[in-house]
Amino acid sequence: MPTQRSETGDADLMKEEAERRSSIPRRRGLHGWLDGIRATRTGAMTLKIVIGVIGTVMVIGGLIMVPFPGPGWLVVFAGLAVLSTEFHWAHKLLGFGRRTLHAWTEWYKRQGWTVRIIVAIVTLCAMGVIIYLSMLTFGVDVIQVARQFVLS
């Protein structure tokens, strides 16, 4: 009888025996590694928690970055992609987000220059207001600083 290789007791032996009896080919690479972790209840729960924390931090960080110039929505979608590896609801939400983004892009492409310019102006104004209010929370009044700069 083979010896145990870890603190998990007979789990390693049981996995190896099940793999030998299985007709399903073993996956390689990242998927195979994740399947190996998911093979035990502790590993599956640990993986779910770690993926949940990492994905949630990414989504929250992305949502914080959305109003600012930069990759806010990209980080949100990347966080949802991370979460979707373990959570079905995140997979469905990621699909909804992709469909909505595609629909918005297609609608925007069909519009004339007038609507495109209006959308750009509204976007820039919203961005300016958000940046101004964000700077106020740090105690910097951008308008006051600009007045002092212009008048001096």
Secondary structure, DSSP 4 states (H G I P E B T S, - for coil): -PPP-STTTTHHHHHHHHHHH--SPPP-HHHHHHHHHHTSHHHHHHHHHHHHHHHHHHHHHHHHHTTSSSSHHHHHHHHHHHHTTT-HHHHHHHHHHHHHHHHHHHHHHHS-HHHHHHHHHHHHHHHHHHHHHHHHHTT--HHHHHHHHHH-
